[in-house]
């Protein structure tokens, strides 16, 4: 997870988002099937104000010109330890955007000791 500038991402649907420990799991689907696809989650390192801090991230998807048309569904696993550490161990909202008006959100809640 980095602060980055993404090229225009290839089409992707973000169907669900959840934390499993310090891993952010993204359920995605896209058209393809002939090549491996790569994902990048970009975050500028800041949290928005509100009742709970909120981190807004952007999901990048590179299909490497995959012209196949199978509908692929998979779960992408992203190490979110940097994000969790930056939040100082408190609960926060995570919003992942795939375009300027399409996003999925979830809440990180620290595990009880």
Rosetta constraint file for C-alpha pairs under 8 A:
AtomPair CA 1 CA 40 HARMONIC 7.01 0.50
AtomPair CA 1 CA 41 HARMONIC 5.12 0.50
AtomPair CA 1 CA 42 HARMONIC 5.52 0.50
AtomPair CA 1 CA 43 HARMONIC 6.49 0.50
AtomPair CA 1 CA 78 HARMONIC 7.38 0.50
AtomPair CA 1 CA 79 HARMONIC 7.26 0.50
AtomPair CA 1 CA 80 HARMONIC 7.07 0.50
AtomPair CA 1 CA 82 HARMONIC 7.64 0.50
AtomPair CA 2 CA 41 HARMONIC 6.72 0.50
AtomPair CA 2 CA 42 HARMONIC 4.87 0.50
AtomPair CA 2 CA 43 HARMONIC 5.56 0.50
AtomPair CA 2 CA 44 HARMONIC 7.14 0.50
AtomPair CA 3 CA 42 HARMONIC 5.19 0.50
AtomPair CA 3 CA 43 HARMONIC 4.88 0.50
AtomPair CA 3 CA 44 HARMONIC 4.61 0.50
AtomPair CA 3 CA 45 HARMONIC 6.92 0.50
AtomPair CA 4 CA 42 HARMONIC 5.62 0.50
AtomPair CA 4 CA 43 HARMONIC 7.29 0.50
AtomPair CA 4 CA 44 HARMONIC 7.56 0.50
AtomPair CA 5 CA 42 HARMONIC 7.72 0.50
AtomPair CA 6 CA 42 HARMONIC 7.99 0.50
AtomPair CA 6 CA 60 HARMONIC 6.30 0.50
AtomPair CA 7 CA 60 HARMONIC 7.89 0.50
AtomPair CA 9 CA 60 HARMONIC 5.39 0.50
AtomPair CA 9 CA 61 HARMONIC 5.18 0.50
AtomPair CA 9 CA 62 HARMONIC 6.27 0.50
AtomPair CA 10 CA 60 HARMONIC 7.72 0.50
AtomPair CA 10 CA 61 HARMONIC 5.48 0.50
AtomPair CA 10 CA 62 HARMONIC 5.67 0.50
AtomPair CA 10 CA 63 HARMONIC 6.16 0.50
AtomPair CA 11 CA 30 HARMONIC 6.73 0.50
AtomPair CA 11 CA 31 HARMONIC 7.99 0.50
AtomPair CA 11 CA 61 HARMONIC 7.37 0.50
AtomPair CA 12 CA 28 HARMONIC 6.84 0.50
AtomPair CA 12 CA 29 HARMONIC 6.00 0.50
AtomPair CA 12 CA 30 HARMONIC 4.92 0.50
AtomPair CA 12 CA 31 HARMONIC 7.85 0.50
AtomPair CA 12 CA 61 HARMONIC 7.03 0.50
AtomPair CA 12 CA 98 HARMONIC 7.39 0.50
AtomPair CA 13 CA 28 HARMONIC 5.49 0.50
AtomPair CA 13 CA 29 HARMONIC 5.23 0.50
AtomPair CA 13 CA 30 HARMONIC 6.31 0.50
AtomPair CA 13 CA 98 HARMONIC 7.50 0.50
AtomPair CA 14 CA 26 HARMONIC 6.86 0.50
AtomPair CA 14 CA 27 HARMONIC 6.06 0.50
AtomPair CA 14 CA 28 HARMONIC 4.64 0.50
AtomPair CA 14 CA 29 HARMONIC 6.77 0.50
AtomPair CA 14 CA 98 HARMONIC 7.16 0.50
AtomPair CA 14 CA 103 HARMONIC 7.63 0.50
AtomPair CA 14 CA 104 HARMONIC 6.99 0.50
AtomPair CA 15 CA 26 HARMONIC 7.52 0.50
AtomPair CA 15 CA 27 HARMONIC 5.37 0.50
AtomPair CA 15 CA 28 HARMONIC 5.58 0.50
AtomPair CA 15 CA 29 HARMONIC 7.34 0.50
AtomPair CA 15 CA 104 HARMONIC 7.59 0.50
AtomPair CA 16 CA 26 HARMONIC 5.89 0.50
AtomPair CA 16 CA 27 HARMONIC 5.04 0.50
AtomPair CA 16 CA 28 HARMONIC 7.35 0.50
AtomPair CA 16 CA 104 HARMONIC 6.70 0.50
AtomPair CA 17 CA 24 HARMONIC 7.20 0.50
AtomPair CA 17 CA 25 HARMONIC 5.74 0.50
AtomPair CA 17 CA 26 HARMONIC 4.70 0.50
AtomPair CA 17 CA 27 HARMONIC 6.35 0.50
AtomPair CA 17 CA 104 HARMONIC 6.62 0.50
AtomPair CA 17 CA 105 HARMONIC 6.66 0.50
AtomPair CA 17 CA 106 HARMONIC 6.20 0.50
AtomPair CA 18 CA 24 HARMONIC 5.88 0.50
AtomPair CA 18 CA 25 HARMONIC 5.34 0.50
AtomPair CA 18 CA 26 HARMONIC 6.77 0.50
AtomPair CA 18 CA 106 HARMONIC 6.01 0.50
AtomPair CA 18 CA 107 HARMONIC 7.66 0.50
AtomPair CA 19 CA 23 HARMONIC 5.70 0.50
AtomPair CA 19 CA 24 HARMONIC 4.63 0.50
AtomPair CA 19 CA 25 HARMONIC 6.02 0.50
AtomPair CA 19 CA 106 HARMONIC 7.88 0.50
AtomPair CA 19 CA 107 HARMONIC 7.82 0.50
AtomPair CA 19 CA 108 HARMONIC 6.33 0.50
AtomPair CA 20 CA 24 HARMONIC 6.37 0.50
AtomPair CA 20 CA 25 HARMONIC 7.03 0.50
AtomPair CA 21 CA 111 HARMONIC 7.96 0.50
AtomPair CA 22 CA 79 HARMONIC 6.35 0.50
AtomPair CA 22 CA 80 HARMONIC 5.33 0.50
AtomPair CA 22 CA 81 HARMONIC 5.26 0.50
AtomPair CA 22 CA 84 HARMONIC 7.18 0.50
AtomPair CA 23 CA 77 HARMONIC 6.30 0.50
AtomPair CA 23 CA 78 HARMONIC 5.57 0.50
AtomPair CA 23 CA 79 HARMONIC 4.76 0.50
AtomPair CA 23 CA 80 HARMONIC 5.21 0.50
AtomPair CA 23 CA 81 HARMONIC 7.22 0.50
AtomPair CA 24 CA 77 HARMONIC 5.87 0.50
AtomPair CA 24 CA 78 HARMONIC 5.09 0.50
AtomPair CA 24 CA 79 HARMONIC 6.31 0.50
AtomPair CA 24 CA 80 HARMONIC 5.77 0.50
AtomPair CA 25 CA 75 HARMONIC 6.30 0.50
AtomPair CA 25 CA 76 HARMONIC 5.66 0.50
AtomPair CA 25 CA 77 HARMONIC 4.76 0.50
AtomPair CA 25 CA 78 HARMONIC 6.38 0.50
AtomPair CA 26 CA 75 HARMONIC 5.42 0.50
AtomPair CA 26 CA 76 HARMONIC 5.07 0.50
AtomPair CA 26 CA 77 HARMONIC 6.57 0.50
AtomPair CA 27 CA 73 HARMONIC 7.19 0.50
AtomPair CA 27 CA 74 HARMONIC 5.81 0.50
AtomPair CA 27 CA 75 HARMONIC 4.40 0.50
AtomPair CA 27 CA 76 HARMONIC 6.39 0.50
AtomPair CA 28 CA 73 HARMONIC 5.67 0.50
AtomPair CA 28 CA 74 HARMONIC 5.60 0.50
AtomPair CA 28 CA 75 HARMONIC 6.15 0.50
AtomPair CA 28 CA 76 HARMONIC 7.24 0.50
AtomPair CA 29 CA 71 HARMONIC 6.72 0.50
AtomPair CA 29 CA 72 HARMONIC 5.32 0.50
AtomPair CA 29 CA 73 HARMONIC 4.23 0.50
AtomPair CA 29 CA 74 HARMONIC 6.44 0.50
AtomPair CA 30 CA 71 HARMONIC 5.66 0.50
AtomPair CA 30 CA 72 HARMONIC 5.41 0.50
AtomPair CA 30 CA 73 HARMONIC 6.77 0.50
AtomPair CA 31 CA 68 HARMONIC 6.84 0.50
AtomPair CA 31 CA 69 HARMONIC 5.09 0.50
AtomPair CA 31 CA 70 HARMONIC 5.48 0.50
AtomPair CA 31 CA 71 HARMONIC 4.70 0.50
AtomPair CA 31 CA 72 HARMONIC 6.06 0.50
AtomPair CA 32 CA 63 HARMONIC 7.55 0.50
AtomPair CA 32 CA 66 HARMONIC 5.57 0.50
AtomPair CA 32 CA 67 HARMONIC 6.18 0.50
AtomPair CA 32 CA 68 HARMONIC 4.46 0.50
AtomPair CA 32 CA 69 HARMONIC 4.99 0.50
AtomPair CA 32 CA 70 HARMONIC 5.29 0.50
AtomPair CA 32 CA 71 HARMONIC 6.44 0.50
AtomPair CA 32 CA 72 HARMONIC 6.56 0.50
AtomPair CA 33 CA 66 HARMONIC 7.20 0.50
AtomPair CA 33 CA 68 HARMONIC 5.66 0.50
AtomPair CA 33 CA 69 HARMONIC 7.01 0.50
AtomPair CA 33 CA 70 HARMONIC 5.78 0.50
AtomPair CA 33 CA 71 HARMONIC 7.63 0.50
AtomPair CA 33 CA 72 HARMONIC 6.68 0.50
AtomPair CA 34 CA 66 HARMONIC 5.99 0.50
AtomPair CA 34 CA 67 HARMONIC 7.39 0.50
AtomPair CA 34 CA 68 HARMONIC 5.81 0.50
AtomPair CA 35 CA 63 HARMONIC 7.44 0.50
AtomPair CA 35 CA 64 HARMONIC 7.25 0.50
AtomPair CA 35 CA 66 HARMONIC 5.96 0.50
AtomPair CA 36 CA 63 HARMONIC 7.26 0.50
AtomPair CA 36 CA 64 HARMONIC 7.88 0.50
AtomPair CA 37 CA 61 HARMONIC 7.12 0.50
AtomPair CA 37 CA 62 HARMONIC 5.75 0.50
AtomPair CA 37 CA 63 HARMONIC 4.80 0.50
AtomPair CA 37 CA 64 HARMONIC 6.73 0.50
AtomPair CA 38 CA 61 HARMONIC 5.82 0.50
AtomPair CA 38 CA 62 HARMONIC 5.22 0.50
AtomPair CA 38 CA 63 HARMONIC 6.79 0.50
AtomPair CA 39 CA 59 HARMONIC 6.96 0.50
AtomPair CA 39 CA 60 HARMONIC 5.41 0.50
AtomPair CA 39 CA 61 HARMONIC 4.63 0.50
AtomPair CA 39 CA 62 HARMONIC 6.41 0.50
AtomPair CA 39 CA 76 HARMONIC 7.99 0.50
AtomPair CA 40 CA 59 HARMONIC 5.86 0.50
AtomPair CA 40 CA 60 HARMONIC 4.82 0.50
AtomPair CA 40 CA 61 HARMONIC 6.56 0.50
AtomPair CA 41 CA 57 HARMONIC 6.50 0.50
AtomPair CA 41 CA 58 HARMONIC 5.71 0.50
AtomPair CA 41 CA 59 HARMONIC 4.72 0.50
AtomPair CA 41 CA 60 HARMONIC 6.13 0.50
AtomPair CA 41 CA 78 HARMONIC 7.82 0.50
AtomPair CA 42 CA 57 HARMONIC 5.41 0.50
AtomPair CA 42 CA 58 HARMONIC 5.15 0.50
AtomPair CA 42 CA 59 HARMONIC 6.51 0.50
AtomPair CA 42 CA 60 HARMONIC 7.61 0.50
AtomPair CA 43 CA 55 HARMONIC 7.55 0.50
AtomPair CA 43 CA 56 HARMONIC 6.66 0.50
AtomPair CA 43 CA 57 HARMONIC 4.73 0.50
AtomPair CA 43 CA 58 HARMONIC 6.75 0.50
AtomPair CA 44 CA 57 HARMONIC 7.65 0.50
AtomPair CA 45 CA 55 HARMONIC 7.90 0.50
AtomPair CA 45 CA 83 HARMONIC 7.71 0.50
AtomPair CA 45 CA 86 HARMONIC 7.75 0.50
AtomPair CA 46 CA 55 HARMONIC 6.55 0.50
AtomPair CA 47 CA 53 HARMONIC 5.61 0.50
AtomPair CA 47 CA 54 HARMONIC 5.04 0.50
AtomPair CA 47 CA 55 HARMONIC 4.76 0.50
AtomPair CA 47 CA 56 HARMONIC 7.45 0.50
AtomPair CA 47 CA 87 HARMONIC 7.99 0.50
AtomPair CA 48 CA 53 HARMONIC 5.71 0.50
AtomPair CA 48 CA 54 HARMONIC 4.96 0.50
AtomPair CA 48 CA 55 HARMONIC 6.39 0.50
AtomPair CA 48 CA 56 HARMONIC 7.95 0.50
AtomPair CA 49 CA 53 HARMONIC 5.68 0.50
AtomPair CA 49 CA 54 HARMONIC 6.89 0.50
AtomPair CA 50 CA 54 HARMONIC 7.40 0.50
AtomPair CA 52 CA 91 HARMONIC 6.95 0.50
AtomPair CA 52 CA 92 HARMONIC 5.39 0.50
AtomPair CA 52 CA 93 HARMONIC 6.58 0.50
AtomPair CA 53 CA 87 HARMONIC 7.75 0.50
AtomPair CA 53 CA 91 HARMONIC 7.61 0.50
AtomPair CA 53 CA 92 HARMONIC 4.91 0.50
AtomPair CA 53 CA 93 HARMONIC 6.16 0.50
AtomPair CA 54 CA 92 HARMONIC 5.65 0.50
AtomPair CA 54 CA 93 HARMONIC 4.51 0.50
AtomPair CA 54 CA 94 HARMONIC 5.71 0.50
AtomPair CA 54 CA 95 HARMONIC 7.23 0.50
AtomPair CA 55 CA 92 HARMONIC 7.52 0.50
AtomPair CA 55 CA 93 HARMONIC 6.29 0.50
AtomPair CA 55 CA 94 HARMONIC 4.97 0.50
AtomPair CA 55 CA 95 HARMONIC 6.15 0.50
AtomPair CA 56 CA 94 HARMONIC 6.08 0.50
AtomPair CA 56 CA 95 HARMONIC 4.73 0.50
AtomPair CA 56 CA 96 HARMONIC 5.97 0.50
AtomPair CA 56 CA 97 HARMONIC 7.39 0.50
AtomPair CA 57 CA 94 HARMONIC 7.56 0.50
AtomPair CA 57 CA 95 HARMONIC 6.07 0.50
AtomPair CA 57 CA 96 HARMONIC 4.75 0.50
AtomPair CA 57 CA 97 HARMONIC 6.09 0.50
AtomPair CA 58 CA 96 HARMONIC 5.51 0.50
AtomPair CA 58 CA 97 HARMONIC 4.77 0.50
AtomPair CA 58 CA 98 HARMONIC 6.09 0.50
AtomPair CA 58 CA 99 HARMONIC 7.81 0.50
AtomPair CA 59 CA 96 HARMONIC 6.46 0.50
AtomPair CA 59 CA 97 HARMONIC 6.03 0.50
AtomPair CA 59 CA 98 HARMONIC 5.43 0.50
AtomPair CA 60 CA 98 HARMONIC 7.33 0.50
AtomPair CA 80 CA 84 HARMONIC 6.22 0.50
AtomPair CA 81 CA 85 HARMONIC 5.94 0.50
AtomPair CA 82 CA 86 HARMONIC 6.10 0.50
AtomPair CA 83 CA 87 HARMONIC 6.37 0.50
AtomPair CA 84 CA 88 HARMONIC 6.76 0.50
AtomPair CA 84 CA 89 HARMONIC 6.21 0.50
AtomPair CA 85 CA 89 HARMONIC 6.15 0.50
AtomPair CA 87 CA 91 HARMONIC 7.64 0.50
AtomPair CA 87 CA 92 HARMONIC 7.14 0.50
AtomPair CA 89 CA 110 HARMONIC 6.49 0.50
AtomPair CA 90 CA 109 HARMONIC 7.04 0.50
AtomPair CA 90 CA 110 HARMONIC 6.41 0.50
AtomPair CA 91 CA 107 HARMONIC 7.02 0.50
AtomPair CA 91 CA 108 HARMONIC 5.32 0.50
AtomPair CA 91 CA 109 HARMONIC 4.57 0.50
AtomPair CA 91 CA 110 HARMONIC 6.17 0.50
AtomPair CA 92 CA 107 HARMONIC 5.72 0.50
AtomPair CA 92 CA 108 HARMONIC 5.37 0.50
AtomPair CA 92 CA 109 HARMONIC 6.99 0.50
AtomPair CA 93 CA 105 HARMONIC 6.96 0.50
AtomPair CA 93 CA 106 HARMONIC 5.84 0.50
AtomPair CA 93 CA 107 HARMONIC 4.36 0.50
AtomPair CA 93 CA 108 HARMONIC 6.18 0.50
AtomPair CA 94 CA 105 HARMONIC 5.51 0.50
AtomPair CA 94 CA 106 HARMONIC 5.41 0.50
AtomPair CA 94 CA 107 HARMONIC 5.93 0.50
AtomPair CA 94 CA 108 HARMONIC 7.20 0.50
AtomPair CA 95 CA 103 HARMONIC 6.46 0.50
AtomPair CA 95 CA 104 HARMONIC 5.78 0.50
AtomPair CA 95 CA 105 HARMONIC 4.26 0.50
AtomPair CA 95 CA 106 HARMONIC 6.65 0.50
AtomPair CA 96 CA 103 HARMONIC 5.37 0.50
AtomPair CA 96 CA 104 HARMONIC 5.50 0.50
AtomPair CA 96 CA 105 HARMONIC 6.25 0.50
AtomPair CA 97 CA 101 HARMONIC 7.51 0.50
AtomPair CA 97 CA 102 HARMONIC 5.76 0.50
AtomPair CA 97 CA 103 HARMONIC 4.08 0.50
AtomPair CA 97 CA 104 HARMONIC 6.62 0.50
AtomPair CA 98 CA 102 HARMONIC 5.79 0.50
AtomPair CA 98 CA 103 HARMONIC 5.99 0.50
AtomPair CA 99 CA 103 HARMONIC 7.20 0.50
